[in-house]
Amino acid sequence: MKNRTEVTEFILLGLTNVPELQVPVFIMITLIYLINVVGNLGMVLLILLDSHLHTPMYFFLGNLSLVDLAYSSAVTPKVMAGLIAGDKVISYNACATQMFFFAAFATMENFLLASMAYDRFMAVCKPLHYATTMTTGVCACLVFGCYICGFLNAFIHTWETFRLSFCDANVVHHFFCDVPPVMALSCSDRHVNELVLVYVATFNVVFALLVILVSYLFILTTVLKMHSASGLGKAMSTCASHLTAVAIFYGTIIFMYLQPSSSHSMDTDKMASVFYTMVIPMLNPLVYSLRNKEVKSAFKKMVEKAKHSLGLIF
């Protein structure tokens, strides 16, 4: 990307400038990030090691865990460095890189949740055709499509932001290089760029939400027609974790972007962004482990195997 600007670095204001709060906030963010890393990597390992979890649903979940870990890692380490070492300066290229990868992985999560909704629709509404429809090839294509859409969306967002000119202002009123606060620093006309980004972001969210809502509308219709209590319970349990993840993810997006601009405050937006960038990636593995019998069973088996192995060693 050609650097046509005078600004060579940006200053991130961070989460707080109050000295007394920096250490407690650092400890809190570090704990959240550690739980995120352990939870998401643990979920990936569990899915890889337990053959009972080698199904389309857990293939998508494993990719969701990787994406959660990646998009949180695009932001959190820099926030931690700013809190503990006071390192709030980020170079022009590093800012563009952070924006690119955060936008890419956040978009991937958006489309992965839609793919998982389609998978649940096939499992509940078309169980006899599930194995022949949700093949390894189909699942791989869906995940590959999520990754392509993520990187394409990130390229558009980053290109439309950094092809603008940045003259003097370089203080980003945020704790990472998100599109709106960086674009607001530009000294050139950004009206067309903002419109492009709004249309692209709206399409991504509306398309994914439409797939999720239509899928669950069919699932609800099918569930209401079930006369078997066990069948009803199984259908609900298989969707509960995904619905919880969807509610958390899109609930935060709605809170952040569907408020009147007059009701926005910088502190509220920062707290919402903390939830979006750090807390949601931490919560997803907890949601899927606490609300899913198969994951809990696989975890117990792994713990038993670990105990047995340690017993043999000692």
ChimeraX commands (.cxc) that place a marker at each C-alpha (Angstrom):
marker #1 position 0.00,0.00,0.00 radius 0.5
marker #1 position 1.57,3.28,-1.03 radius 0.5
marker #1 position 2.13,5.75,1.80 radius 0.5
marker #1 position 0.99,9.15,0.48 radius 0.5
marker #1 position 0.70,10.83,3.87 radius 0.5
marker #1 position 2.83,13.02,6.12 radius 0.5
marker #1 position 1.88,11.09,9.24 radius 0.5
marker #1 position 4.31,8.21,9.91 radius 0.5
marker #1 position 2.89,7.05,13.23 radius 0.5
marker #1 position -0.23,7.23,15.37 radius 0.5
marker #1 position -0.77,7.56,19.12 radius 0.5
marker #1 position -3.42,5.33,20.68 radius 0.5
marker #1 position -5.10,6.95,23.68 radius 0.5
marker #1 position -5.72,3.50,25.19 radius 0.5
marker #1 position -8.32,2.35,27.67 radius 0.5
marker #1 position -7.47,4.76,30.49 radius 0.5
marker #1 position -5.07,7.59,31.25 radius 0.5
marker #1 position -5.62,7.38,35.02 radius 0.5
marker #1 position -2.34,6.02,36.51 radius 0.5
marker #1 position -4.12,4.32,39.44 radius 0.5
marker #1 position -6.29,2.28,37.07 radius 0.5
marker #1 position -3.63,1.11,34.63 radius 0.5
marker #1 position -2.30,-1.82,36.70 radius 0.5
marker #1 position -5.76,-3.17,37.71 radius 0.5
marker #1 position -6.99,-2.86,34.10 radius 0.5
marker #1 position -3.79,-4.55,32.87 radius 0.5
marker #1 position -4.36,-7.48,35.26 radius 0.5
marker #1 position -8.00,-7.79,34.17 radius 0.5
marker #1 position -7.14,-7.69,30.44 radius 0.5
marker #1 position -4.30,-10.20,30.95 radius 0.5
marker #1 position -6.60,-12.66,32.75 radius 0.5
marker #1 position -9.23,-12.32,30.02 radius 0.5
marker #1 position -6.61,-12.92,27.33 radius 0.5
marker #1 position -5.16,-15.96,29.13 radius 0.5
marker #1 position -8.63,-17.51,29.47 radius 0.5
marker #1 position -9.19,-16.71,25.78 radius 0.5
marker #1 position -5.95,-18.43,24.70 radius 0.5
marker #1 position -6.40,-21.49,26.94 radius 0.5
marker #1 position -10.11,-21.83,26.13 radius 0.5
marker #1 position -9.86,-21.51,22.36 radius 0.5
marker #1 position -6.66,-23.54,21.94 radius 0.5
marker #1 position -8.13,-26.14,24.31 radius 0.5
marker #1 position -11.28,-26.34,22.19 radius 0.5
marker #1 position -9.23,-26.82,19.01 radius 0.5
marker #1 position -7.12,-29.57,20.62 radius 0.5
marker #1 position -10.20,-31.28,22.03 radius 0.5
marker #1 position -11.83,-31.37,18.59 radius 0.5
marker #1 position -8.63,-32.64,16.95 radius 0.5
marker #1 position -7.96,-35.38,19.51 radius 0.5
marker #1 position -11.49,-36.76,20.06 radius 0.5
marker #1 position -12.79,-38.71,17.07 radius 0.5
marker #1 position -16.40,-38.30,18.32 radius 0.5
marker #1 position -16.06,-34.57,17.58 radius 0.5
marker #1 position -14.98,-35.07,13.95 radius 0.5
marker #1 position -18.33,-33.84,12.63 radius 0.5
marker #1 position -19.33,-30.75,10.59 radius 0.5
marker #1 position -20.62,-28.91,13.67 radius 0.5
marker #1 position -17.27,-29.24,15.47 radius 0.5
marker #1 position -15.30,-28.55,12.30 radius 0.5
marker #1 position -16.99,-25.13,12.21 radius 0.5
marker #1 position -16.53,-24.71,15.96 radius 0.5
marker #1 position -12.81,-25.44,15.70 radius 0.5
marker #1 position -12.44,-22.76,13.03 radius 0.5
marker #1 position -14.53,-20.35,15.14 radius 0.5
marker #1 position -12.13,-20.91,18.06 radius 0.5
marker #1 position -9.11,-20.21,15.85 radius 0.5
marker #1 position -10.71,-17.03,14.50 radius 0.5
marker #1 position -11.68,-15.87,18.02 radius 0.5
marker #1 position -8.11,-16.32,19.20 radius 0.5
marker #1 position -6.70,-14.58,16.12 radius 0.5
marker #1 position -8.88,-11.46,16.15 radius 0.5
marker #1 position -8.42,-10.97,19.88 radius 0.5
marker #1 position -4.65,-11.38,19.42 radius 0.5
marker #1 position -4.68,-8.66,16.75 radius 0.5
marker #1 position -5.69,-6.16,19.44 radius 0.5
marker #1 position -5.02,-7.34,23.01 radius 0.5
marker #1 position -1.17,-7.59,23.17 radius 0.5
marker #1 position -0.82,-3.96,22.01 radius 0.5
marker #1 position -3.38,-2.86,24.62 radius 0.5
marker #1 position -1.43,-4.70,27.33 radius 0.5
marker #1 position 1.83,-3.08,26.21 radius 0.5
marker #1 position 0.20,0.36,26.35 radius 0.5
marker #1 position -1.08,-0.22,29.90 radius 0.5
marker #1 position 2.05,-1.68,31.49 radius 0.5
marker #1 position 4.86,0.00,29.51 radius 0.5
marker #1 position 3.11,3.16,28.32 radius 0.5
marker #1 position 3.84,2.19,24.71 radius 0.5
marker #1 position 1.01,4.03,22.95 radius 0.5
marker #1 position 2.80,4.78,19.68 radius 0.5
marker #1 position 2.00,2.59,16.66 radius 0.5
marker #1 position 3.61,3.06,13.26 radius 0.5
marker #1 position 1.59,3.85,10.14 radius 0.5
marker #1 position 2.18,0.37,8.67 radius 0.5
marker #1 position 1.54,-1.41,11.98 radius 0.5
marker #1 position -1.75,0.47,12.36 radius 0.5
marker #1 position -2.81,-0.59,8.85 radius 0.5
marker #1 position -1.79,-4.19,9.59 radius 0.5
marker #1 position -3.72,-4.27,12.86 radius 0.5
marker #1 position -6.82,-2.85,11.16 radius 0.5
marker #1 position -6.54,-5.39,8.32 radius 0.5
marker #1 position -6.27,-8.46,10.52 radius 0.5
marker #1 position -8.93,-7.33,13.01 radius 0.5
marker #1 position -11.41,-6.60,10.19 radius 0.5
marker #1 position -10.54,-9.91,8.48 radius 0.5
marker #1 position -11.05,-12.12,11.53 radius 0.5
marker #1 position -14.16,-10.26,12.75 radius 0.5
marker #1 position -15.73,-10.73,9.29 radius 0.5
marker #1 position -14.77,-14.42,9.30 radius 0.5
marker #1 position -16.56,-14.83,12.63 radius 0.5
marker #1 position -19.63,-13.15,11.17 radius 0.5
marker #1 position -19.82,-15.62,8.25 radius 0.5
marker #1 position -18.78,-18.64,10.34 radius 0.5
marker #1 position -21.78,-18.04,12.62 radius 0.5
marker #1 position -24.00,-17.99,9.51 radius 0.5
marker #1 position -22.41,-21.24,8.23 radius 0.5
marker #1 position -23.01,-22.86,11.62 radius 0.5
marker #1 position -26.67,-21.80,11.48 radius 0.5
marker #1 position -27.01,-23.47,8.07 radius 0.5
marker #1 position -25.37,-26.60,9.50 radius 0.5
marker #1 position -27.90,-26.67,12.38 radius 0.5
marker #1 position -30.74,-26.17,9.87 radius 0.5
marker #1 position -29.59,-29.22,7.89 radius 0.5
marker #1 position -29.14,-31.30,11.07 radius 0.5
marker #1 position -32.59,-30.52,12.49 radius 0.5
marker #1 position -34.74,-30.01,9.40 radius 0.5
marker #1 position -33.16,-32.47,6.96 radius 0.5
marker #1 position -31.58,-35.16,9.16 radius 0.5
marker #1 position -31.86,-37.92,6.51 radius 0.5
marker #1 position -29.90,-35.81,3.99 radius 0.5
marker #1 position -27.44,-34.34,6.52 radius 0.5
marker #1 position -24.59,-36.81,5.96 radius 0.5
marker #1 position -24.79,-36.57,2.17 radius 0.5
marker #1 position -25.19,-32.77,2.11 radius 0.5
marker #1 position -22.72,-31.61,4.78 radius 0.5
marker #1 position -19.77,-33.54,3.39 radius 0.5
marker #1 position -16.14,-32.74,4.18 radius 0.5
marker #1 position -15.82,-30.96,0.84 radius 0.5
marker #1 position -18.91,-28.80,1.41 radius 0.5
marker #1 position -17.77,-27.85,4.94 radius 0.5
marker #1 position -14.27,-27.01,3.70 radius 0.5
marker #1 position -15.73,-24.82,0.92 radius 0.5
marker #1 position -17.96,-22.96,3.40 radius 0.5
marker #1 position -15.04,-22.27,5.76 radius 0.5
marker #1 position -12.76,-21.31,2.86 radius 0.5
marker #1 position -15.47,-18.92,1.66 radius 0.5
marker #1 position -15.62,-17.34,5.14 radius 0.5
marker #1 position -11.85,-16.77,5.04 radius 0.5
marker #1 position -11.94,-15.30,1.52 radius 0.5
marker #1 position -14.80,-12.93,2.47 radius 0.5
marker #1 position -12.88,-11.93,5.60 radius 0.5
marker #1 position -9.68,-11.01,3.79 radius 0.5
marker #1 position -11.56,-9.30,0.94 radius 0.5
marker #1 position -13.60,-7.21,3.38 radius 0.5
marker #1 position -10.45,-6.34,5.35 radius 0.5
marker #1 position -8.67,-5.24,2.17 radius 0.5
marker #1 position -11.57,-2.94,1.24 radius 0.5
marker #1 position -11.75,-1.42,4.74 radius 0.5
marker #1 position -7.99,-0.92,5.05 radius 0.5
marker #1 position -7.54,0.39,1.49 radius 0.5
marker #1 position -10.43,2.85,1.75 radius 0.5
marker #1 position -9.02,4.16,5.06 radius 0.5
marker #1 position -5.30,4.41,4.27 radius 0.5
marker #1 position -5.60,5.81,0.77 radius 0.5
marker #1 position -6.79,8.99,2.48 radius 0.5
marker #1 position -4.28,11.68,3.46 radius 0.5
marker #1 position -3.28,12.20,7.09 radius 0.5
marker #1 position -1.70,15.60,7.59 radius 0.5
marker #1 position -1.13,16.60,11.22 radius 0.5
marker #1 position -3.61,14.90,13.55 radius 0.5
marker #1 position -2.36,11.48,14.65 radius 0.5
marker #1 position -4.01,10.85,18.04 radius 0.5
marker #1 position -6.44,7.92,17.73 radius 0.5
marker #1 position -9.26,8.20,20.29 radius 0.5
marker #1 position -9.38,4.46,20.82 radius 0.5
marker #1 position -7.23,1.59,22.13 radius 0.5
marker #1 position -6.64,0.05,18.69 radius 0.5
marker #1 position -6.70,1.06,15.01 radius 0.5
marker #1 position -10.39,0.66,14.25 radius 0.5
marker #1 position -11.73,2.18,11.03 radius 0.5
marker #1 position -13.94,5.05,12.35 radius 0.5
marker #1 position -11.43,6.69,14.76 radius 0.5
marker #1 position -8.54,6.41,12.26 radius 0.5
marker #1 position -10.59,7.67,9.32 radius 0.5
marker #1 position -11.75,10.62,11.45 radius 0.5
marker #1 position -8.12,11.89,11.51 radius 0.5
marker #1 position -7.93,12.26,7.73 radius 0.5
marker #1 position -7.50,15.74,6.28 radius 0.5
marker #1 position -9.02,14.78,2.91 radius 0.5
marker #1 position -12.64,14.37,1.84 radius 0.5
marker #1 position -13.78,10.99,3.17 radius 0.5
marker #1 position -17.48,11.05,2.29 radius 0.5
marker #1 position -17.25,8.48,-0.54 radius 0.5
marker #1 position -14.91,6.26,1.50 radius 0.5
marker #1 position -17.32,6.25,4.44 radius 0.5
marker #1 position -20.24,5.37,2.17 radius 0.5
marker #1 position -18.34,2.43,0.65 radius 0.5
marker #1 position -17.43,1.10,4.09 radius 0.5
marker #1 position -20.99,1.49,5.42 radius 0.5
marker #1 position -22.45,-0.37,2.43 radius 0.5
marker #1 position -19.89,-3.19,2.66 radius 0.5
marker #1 position -20.27,-3.60,6.44 radius 0.5
marker #1 position -24.08,-3.46,6.20 radius 0.5
marker #1 position -24.11,-6.14,3.50 radius 0.5
marker #1 position -21.87,-8.44,5.55 radius 0.5
marker #1 position -23.93,-8.19,8.73 radius 0.5
marker #1 position -27.38,-8.21,7.07 radius 0.5
marker #1 position -26.52,-11.18,4.81 radius 0.5
marker #1 position -25.18,-13.26,7.71 radius 0.5
marker #1 position -28.08,-12.32,9.99 radius 0.5
marker #1 position -30.57,-13.16,7.24 radius 0.5
marker #1 position -29.05,-16.64,6.86 radius 0.5
marker #1 position -29.15,-17.15,10.63 radius 0.5
marker #1 position -32.73,-15.89,11.04 radius 0.5
marker #1 position -34.09,-17.91,8.08 radius 0.5
marker #1 position -32.27,-21.03,9.30 radius 0.5
marker #1 position -33.71,-20.71,12.79 radius 0.5
marker #1 position -37.17,-19.90,11.46 radius 0.5
marker #1 position -37.14,-23.27,9.67 radius 0.5
marker #1 position -35.66,-24.94,12.77 radius 0.5
marker #1 position -38.40,-23.46,14.98 radius 0.5
marker #1 position -41.08,-24.63,12.53 radius 0.5
marker #1 position -39.62,-28.15,12.53 radius 0.5
marker #1 position -39.26,-28.25,16.33 radius 0.5
marker #1 position -42.89,-27.20,16.85 radius 0.5
marker #1 position -44.01,-30.12,14.68 radius 0.5
marker #1 position -42.08,-32.65,16.76 radius 0.5
marker #1 position -44.19,-34.90,18.96 radius 0.5
marker #1 position -41.27,-36.71,20.60 radius 0.5
marker #1 position -39.99,-35.08,23.81 radius 0.5
marker #1 position -36.53,-36.61,23.30 radius 0.5
marker #1 position -36.37,-35.33,19.72 radius 0.5
marker #1 position -37.43,-31.87,20.86 radius 0.5
marker #1 position -34.82,-31.86,23.63 radius 0.5
marker #1 position -32.05,-32.98,21.26 radius 0.5
marker #1 position -32.97,-30.34,18.68 radius 0.5
marker #1 position -32.96,-27.58,21.29 radius 0.5
marker #1 position -29.70,-28.69,22.91 radius 0.5
marker #1 position -27.89,-28.84,19.57 radius 0.5
marker #1 position -28.86,-25.21,18.83 radius 0.5
marker #1 position -28.63,-23.65,22.30 radius 0.5
marker #1 position -24.86,-23.00,22.29 radius 0.5
marker #1 position -24.89,-21.49,18.80 radius 0.5
marker #1 position -27.88,-19.27,19.61 radius 0.5
marker #1 position -26.09,-18.01,22.73 radius 0.5
marker #1 position -22.95,-17.17,20.70 radius 0.5
marker #1 position -25.08,-15.42,18.04 radius 0.5
marker #1 position -26.96,-13.39,20.66 radius 0.5
marker #1 position -23.72,-12.21,22.30 radius 0.5
marker #1 position -21.96,-11.36,19.02 radius 0.5
marker #1 position -24.79,-9.54,17.24 radius 0.5
marker #1 position -26.16,-8.03,20.46 radius 0.5
marker #1 position -22.85,-6.20,20.87 radius 0.5
marker #1 position -22.83,-5.08,17.22 radius 0.5
marker #1 position -26.37,-3.70,17.57 radius 0.5
marker #1 position -25.44,-1.91,20.80 radius 0.5
marker #1 position -22.38,-0.33,19.18 radius 0.5
marker #1 position -23.70,0.65,15.75 radius 0.5
marker #1 position -27.48,1.07,15.98 radius 0.5
marker #1 position -27.52,3.86,18.55 radius 0.5
marker #1 position -28.22,7.49,17.59 radius 0.5
marker #1 position -24.92,9.31,17.17 radius 0.5
marker #1 position -25.99,11.81,19.85 radius 0.5
marker #1 position -26.12,9.04,22.45 radius 0.5
marker #1 position -22.57,7.84,21.77 radius 0.5
marker #1 position -19.81,8.59,24.26 radius 0.5
marker #1 position -16.14,7.72,23.87 radius 0.5
marker #1 position -16.01,5.79,27.17 radius 0.5
marker #1 position -19.15,3.77,26.32 radius 0.5
marker #1 position -17.79,2.91,22.87 radius 0.5
marker #1 position -14.48,1.83,24.40 radius 0.5
marker #1 position -16.21,-0.46,26.90 radius 0.5
marker #1 position -18.37,-1.94,24.13 radius 0.5
marker #1 position -15.23,-2.48,22.04 radius 0.5
marker #1 position -13.52,-4.26,24.97 radius 0.5
marker #1 position -16.49,-6.61,25.10 radius 0.5
marker #1 position -16.40,-7.09,21.33 radius 0.5
marker #1 position -12.64,-7.59,20.93 radius 0.5
marker #1 position -11.71,-9.40,24.16 radius 0.5
marker #1 position -14.68,-10.73,26.13 radius 0.5
marker #1 position -16.65,-12.40,23.29 radius 0.5
marker #1 position -13.63,-14.48,22.13 radius 0.5
marker #1 position -13.21,-15.59,25.76 radius 0.5
marker #1 position -16.91,-16.43,26.20 radius 0.5
marker #1 position -17.42,-18.59,23.08 radius 0.5
marker #1 position -15.41,-21.64,24.27 radius 0.5
marker #1 position -17.06,-21.35,27.70 radius 0.5
marker #1 position -20.52,-21.24,26.11 radius 0.5
marker #1 position -19.84,-24.27,23.93 radius 0.5
marker #1 position -18.23,-26.28,26.75 radius 0.5
marker #1 position -20.80,-25.50,29.45 radius 0.5
marker #1 position -23.89,-25.98,27.26 radius 0.5
marker #1 position -22.73,-28.95,25.18 radius 0.5
marker #1 position -22.82,-32.53,26.51 radius 0.5
marker #1 position -20.49,-33.87,23.80 radius 0.5
marker #1 position -17.80,-31.30,24.56 radius 0.5
marker #1 position -18.08,-31.92,28.31 radius 0.5
marker #1 position -17.87,-35.69,27.73 radius 0.5
marker #1 position -14.80,-35.30,25.50 radius 0.5
marker #1 position -13.17,-33.04,28.09 radius 0.5
marker #1 position -13.77,-35.60,30.88 radius 0.5
marker #1 position -12.25,-38.35,28.72 radius 0.5
marker #1 position -9.19,-36.21,28.04 radius 0.5
marker #1 position -8.76,-35.47,31.76 radius 0.5
marker #1 position -9.05,-39.18,32.58 radius 0.5
marker #1 position -6.46,-40.04,29.93 radius 0.5
marker #1 position -4.14,-37.35,31.29 radius 0.5
marker #1 position -4.53,-38.68,34.85 radius 0.5
marker #1 position -3.84,-42.23,33.64 radius 0.5
marker #1 position -0.75,-41.10,31.73 radius 0.5
marker #1 position 0.57,-39.17,34.75 radius 0.5
marker #1 position -0.11,-42.20,36.95 radius 0.5
marker #1 position 2.01,-44.37,34.66 radius 0.5
marker #1 position 4.84,-41.83,34.69 radius 0.5
marker #1 position 4.90,-41.36,38.46 radius 0.5
marker link #1:1,2 radius 0.2
marker link #1:2,3 radius 0.2
marker link #1:3,4 radius 0.2
marker link #1:4,5 radius 0.2
marker link #1:5,6 radius 0.2
marker link #1:6,7 radius 0.2
marker link #1:7,8 radius 0.2
marker link #1:8,9 radius 0.2
marker link #1:9,10 radius 0.2
marker link #1:10,11 radius 0.2
marker link #1:11,12 radius 0.2
marker link #1:12,13 radius 0.2
marker link #1:13,14 radius 0.2
marker link #1:14,15 radius 0.2
marker link #1:15,16 radius 0.2
marker link #1:16,17 radius 0.2
marker link #1:17,18 radius 0.2
marker link #1:18,19 radius 0.2
marker link #1:19,20 radius 0.2
marker link #1:20,21 radius 0.2
marker link #1:21,22 radius 0.2
marker link #1:22,23 radius 0.2
marker link #1:23,24 radius 0.2
marker link #1:24,25 radius 0.2
marker link #1:25,26 radius 0.2
marker link #1:26,27 radius 0.2
marker link #1:27,28 radius 0.2
marker link #1:28,29 radius 0.2
marker link #1:29,30 radius 0.2
marker link #1:30,31 radius 0.2
marker link #1:31,32 radius 0.2
marker link #1:32,33 radius 0.2
marker link #1:33,34 radius 0.2
marker link #1:34,35 radius 0.2
marker link #1:35,36 radius 0.2
marker link #1:36,37 radius 0.2
marker link #1:37,38 radius 0.2
marker link #1:38,39 radius 0.2
marker link #1:39,40 radius 0.2
marker link #1:40,41 radius 0.2
marker link #1:41,42 radius 0.2
marker link #1:42,43 radius 0.2
marker link #1:43,44 radius 0.2
marker link #1:44,45 radius 0.2
marker link #1:45,46 radius 0.2
marker link #1:46,47 radius 0.2
marker link #1:47,48 radius 0.2
marker link #1:48,49 radius 0.2
marker link #1:49,50 radius 0.2
marker link #1:50,51 radius 0.2
marker link #1:51,52 radius 0.2
marker link #1:52,53 radius 0.2
marker link #1:53,54 radius 0.2
marker link #1:54,55 radius 0.2
marker link #1:55,56 radius 0.2
marker link #1:56,57 radius 0.2
marker link #1:57,58 radius 0.2
marker link #1:58,59 radius 0.2
marker link #1:59,60 radius 0.2
marker link #1:60,61 radius 0.2
marker link #1:61,62 radius 0.2
marker link #1:62,63 radius 0.2
marker link #1:63,64 radius 0.2
marker link #1:64,65 radius 0.2
marker link #1:65,66 radius 0.2
marker link #1:66,67 radius 0.2
marker link #1:67,68 radius 0.2
marker link #1:68,69 radius 0.2
marker link #1:69,70 radius 0.2
marker link #1:70,71 radius 0.2
marker link #1:71,72 radius 0.2
marker link #1:72,73 radius 0.2
marker link #1:73,74 radius 0.2
marker link #1:74,75 radius 0.2
marker link #1:75,76 radius 0.2
marker link #1:76,77 radius 0.2
marker link #1:77,78 radius 0.2
marker link #1:78,79 radius 0.2
marker link #1:79,80 radius 0.2
marker link #1:80,81 radius 0.2
marker link #1:81,82 radius 0.2
marker link #1:82,83 radius 0.2
marker link #1:83,84 radius 0.2
marker link #1:84,85 radius 0.2
marker link #1:85,86 radius 0.2
marker link #1:86,87 radius 0.2
marker link #1:87,88 radius 0.2
marker link #1:88,89 radius 0.2
marker link #1:89,90 radius 0.2
marker link #1:90,91 radius 0.2
marker link #1:91,92 radius 0.2
marker link #1:92,93 radius 0.2
marker link #1:93,94 radius 0.2
marker link #1:94,95 radius 0.2
marker link #1:95,96 radius 0.2
marker link #1:96,97 radius 0.2
marker link #1:97,98 radius 0.2
marker link #1:98,99 radius 0.2
marker link #1:99,100 radius 0.2
marker link #1:100,101 radius 0.2
marker link #1:101,102 radius 0.2
marker link #1:102,103 radius 0.2
marker link #1:103,104 radius 0.2
marker link #1:104,105 radius 0.2
marker link #1:105,106 radius 0.2
marker link #1:106,107 radius 0.2
marker link #1:107,108 radius 0.2
marker link #1:108,109 radius 0.2
marker link #1:109,110 radius 0.2
marker link #1:110,111 radius 0.2
marker link #1:111,112 radius 0.2
marker link #1:112,113 radius 0.2
marker link #1:113,114 radius 0.2
marker link #1:114,115 radius 0.2
marker link #1:115,116 radius 0.2
marker link #1:116,117 radius 0.2
marker link #1:117,118 radius 0.2
marker link #1:118,119 radius 0.2
marker link #1:119,120 radius 0.2
marker link #1:120,121 radius 0.2
marker link #1:121,122 radius 0.2
marker link #1:122,123 radius 0.2
marker link #1:123,124 radius 0.2
marker link #1:124,125 radius 0.2
marker link #1:125,126 radius 0.2
marker link #1:126,127 radius 0.2
marker link #1:127,128 radius 0.2
marker link #1:128,129 radius 0.2
marker link #1:129,130 radius 0.2
marker link #1:130,131 radius 0.2
marker link #1:131,132 radius 0.2
marker link #1:132,133 radius 0.2
marker link #1:133,134 radius 0.2
marker link #1:134,135 radius 0.2
marker link #1:135,136 radius 0.2
marker link #1:136,137 radius 0.2
marker link #1:137,138 radius 0.2
marker link #1:138,139 radius 0.2
marker link #1:139,140 radius 0.2
marker link #1:140,141 radius 0.2
marker link #1:141,142 radius 0.2
marker link #1:142,143 radius 0.2
marker link #1:143,144 radius 0.2
marker link #1:144,145 radius 0.2
marker link #1:145,146 radius 0.2
marker link #1:146,147 radius 0.2
marker link #1:147,148 radius 0.2
marker link #1:148,149 radius 0.2
marker link #1:149,150 radius 0.2
marker link #1:150,151 radius 0.2
marker link #1:151,152 radius 0.2
marker link #1:152,153 radius 0.2
marker link #1:153,154 radius 0.2
marker link #1:154,155 radius 0.2
marker link #1:155,156 radius 0.2
marker link #1:156,157 radius 0.2
marker link #1:157,158 radius 0.2
marker link #1:158,159 radius 0.2
marker link #1:159,160 radius 0.2
marker link #1:160,161 radius 0.2
marker link #1:161,162 radius 0.2
marker link #1:162,163 radius 0.2
marker link #1:163,164 radius 0.2
marker link #1:164,165 radius 0.2
marker link #1:165,166 radius 0.2
marker link #1:166,167 radius 0.2
marker link #1:167,168 radius 0.2
marker link #1:168,169 radius 0.2
marker link #1:169,170 radius 0.2
marker link #1:170,171 radius 0.2
marker link #1:171,172 radius 0.2
marker link #1:172,173 radius 0.2
marker link #1:173,174 radius 0.2
marker link #1:174,175 radius 0.2
marker link #1:175,176 radius 0.2
marker link #1:176,177 radius 0.2
marker link #1:177,178 radius 0.2
marker link #1:178,179 radius 0.2
marker link #1:179,180 radius 0.2
marker link #1:180,181 radius 0.2
marker link #1:181,182 radius 0.2
marker link #1:182,183 radius 0.2
marker link #1:183,184 radius 0.2
marker link #1:184,185 radius 0.2
marker link #1:185,186 radius 0.2
marker link #1:186,187 radius 0.2
marker link #1:187,188 radius 0.2
marker link #1:188,189 radius 0.2
marker link #1:189,190 radius 0.2
marker link #1:190,191 radius 0.2
marker link #1:191,192 radius 0.2
marker link #1:192,193 radius 0.2
marker link #1:193,194 radius 0.2
marker link #1:194,195 radius 0.2
marker link #1:195,196 radius 0.2
marker link #1:196,197 radius 0.2
marker link #1:197,198 radius 0.2
marker link #1:198,199 radius 0.2
marker link #1:199,200 radius 0.2
marker link #1:200,201 radius 0.2
marker link #1:201,202 radius 0.2
marker link #1:202,203 radius 0.2
marker link #1:203,204 radius 0.2
marker link #1:204,205 radius 0.2
marker link #1:205,206 radius 0.2
marker link #1:206,207 radius 0.2
marker link #1:207,208 radius 0.2
marker link #1:208,209 radius 0.2
marker link #1:209,210 radius 0.2
marker link #1:210,211 radius 0.2
marker link #1:211,212 radius 0.2
marker link #1:212,213 radius 0.2
marker link #1:213,214 radius 0.2
marker link #1:214,215 radius 0.2
marker link #1:215,216 radius 0.2
marker link #1:216,217 radius 0.2
marker link #1:217,218 radius 0.2
marker link #1:218,219 radius 0.2
marker link #1:219,220 radius 0.2
marker link #1:220,221 radius 0.2
marker link #1:221,222 radius 0.2
marker link #1:222,223 radius 0.2
marker link #1:223,224 radius 0.2
marker link #1:224,225 radius 0.2
marker link #1:225,226 radius 0.2
marker link #1:226,227 radius 0.2
marker link #1:227,228 radius 0.2
marker link #1:228,229 radius 0.2
marker link #1:229,230 radius 0.2
marker link #1:230,231 radius 0.2
marker link #1:231,232 radius 0.2
marker link #1:232,233 radius 0.2
marker link #1:233,234 radius 0.2
marker link #1:234,235 radius 0.2
marker link #1:235,236 radius 0.2
marker link #1:236,237 radius 0.2
marker link #1:237,238 radius 0.2
marker link #1:238,239 radius 0.2
marker link #1:239,240 radius 0.2
marker link #1:240,241 radius 0.2
marker link #1:241,242 radius 0.2
marker link #1:242,243 radius 0.2
marker link #1:243,244 radius 0.2
marker link #1:244,245 radius 0.2
marker link #1:245,246 radius 0.2
marker link #1:246,247 radius 0.2
marker link #1:247,248 radius 0.2
marker link #1:248,249 radius 0.2
marker link #1:249,250 radius 0.2
marker link #1:250,251 radius 0.2
marker link #1:251,252 radius 0.2
marker link #1:252,253 radius 0.2
marker link #1:253,254 radius 0.2
marker link #1:254,255 radius 0.2
marker link #1:255,256 radius 0.2
marker link #1:256,257 radius 0.2
marker link #1:257,258 radius 0.2
marker link #1:258,259 radius 0.2
marker link #1:259,260 radius 0.2
marker link #1:260,261 radius 0.2
marker link #1:261,262 radius 0.2
marker link #1:262,263 radius 0.2
marker link #1:263,264 radius 0.2
marker link #1:264,265 radius 0.2
marker link #1:265,266 radius 0.2
marker link #1:266,267 radius 0.2
marker link #1:267,268 radius 0.2
marker link #1:268,269 radius 0.2
marker link #1:269,270 radius 0.2
marker link #1:270,271 radius 0.2
marker link #1:271,272 radius 0.2
marker link #1:272,273 radius 0.2
marker link #1:273,274 radius 0.2
marker link #1:274,275 radius 0.2
marker link #1:275,276 radius 0.2
marker link #1:276,277 radius 0.2
marker link #1:277,278 radius 0.2
marker link #1:278,279 radius 0.2
marker link #1:279,280 radius 0.2
marker link #1:280,281 radius 0.2
marker link #1:281,282 radius 0.2
marker link #1:282,283 radius 0.2
marker link #1:283,284 radius 0.2
marker link #1:284,285 radius 0.2
marker link #1:285,286 radius 0.2
marker link #1:286,287 radius 0.2
marker link #1:287,288 radius 0.2
marker link #1:288,289 radius 0.2
marker link #1:289,290 radius 0.2
marker link #1:290,291 radius 0.2
marker link #1:291,292 radius 0.2
marker link #1:292,293 radius 0.2
marker link #1:293,294 radius 0.2
marker link #1:294,295 radius 0.2
marker link #1:295,296 radius 0.2
marker link #1:296,297 radius 0.2
marker link #1:297,298 radius 0.2
marker link #1:298,299 radius 0.2
marker link #1:299,300 radius 0.2
marker link #1:300,301 radius 0.2
marker link #1:301,302 radius 0.2
marker link #1:302,303 radius 0.2
marker link #1:303,304 radius 0.2
marker link #1:304,305 radius 0.2
marker link #1:305,306 radius 0.2
marker link #1:306,307 radius 0.2
marker link #1:307,308 radius 0.2
marker link #1:308,309 radius 0.2
marker link #1:309,310 radius 0.2
marker link #1:310,311 radius 0.2
marker link #1:311,312 radius 0.2
marker link #1:312,313 radius 0.2
marker link #1:313,314 radius 0.2
view
